[in-house]
Amino acid sequence: MGRKQAMMPMMNGSGAGRRVVGVLVGLVLLGLVLRDPVGAAGTVRQAASWVGSVLDALTSFGSTLAK
């Protein structure tokens, strides 16, 4: 009998590309914060408010389904 194949293919990379992208994104974010800290804080506050609104909507939807 033949050998069973795995359901998910195995990743053969070390993830170096993912690390490079992560470092680049981190450097860009750091540059934005250093260049305009007040604007960056406003953006983070706005994003947090949006995420909170999404979570509230999902909670409301879930409680409506549960009734």
N, C-alpha and C positions, 0 to 999 in steps of 0.2 A: 504494500500500500504506500501511496505517496505521502509526503510530509504535508501537514496542514499549513495553509498560508495564514499569516496574521491578518486580523481584520483591519488594523491601522498600519500603514507603512511606517517603517522606522526612519527617524531623522538621522542622517549621516553627517551633519555639520556640527561644528563646535559652537555655533551661534555668534561668531565674531561680527557678522554683518548686523545682527540685531543689537549687539553692544555698541557698535559704531553709531548706529542711528540713535540709540538712546543717549549716548554722550553728546551728539550733535544737537538733539532736541533740548537737552539740559543746558547746554551752552547758550543756545538761542534764548531760552527762557530766562537765564541768568542775565544775559545782555539786555533783554527787555526790562527786567526789574531794575537793573542798574541805571538804565537810560531814563526811565520814567516810572519811579516807584509808586506815585499816586495813581497814575493811570493803570498800572498793573494791579494795584489793590482794588481799584474800582471794577476791573474786569473779573477778578477772582470773586468779588462780592456778587456781581451780576450772575456769574456762572453758578455760584452756590445757591442763589435765589431760584434760578431756573431749575436746578436739580431738585431742590425742595418742592417746587411746584409739580414737577413730574412725579415725584414720590407721593405727594398728596393725591394727585389724580389717579395713580395706580391703586393706592389704598382705598379710595372712594369706589373705584371700579370693582375691586375685589370684594368689598363689603356689600355692594349692590348685588353681585353674583351670588354671594353666600345666602342672601335672604330668600 
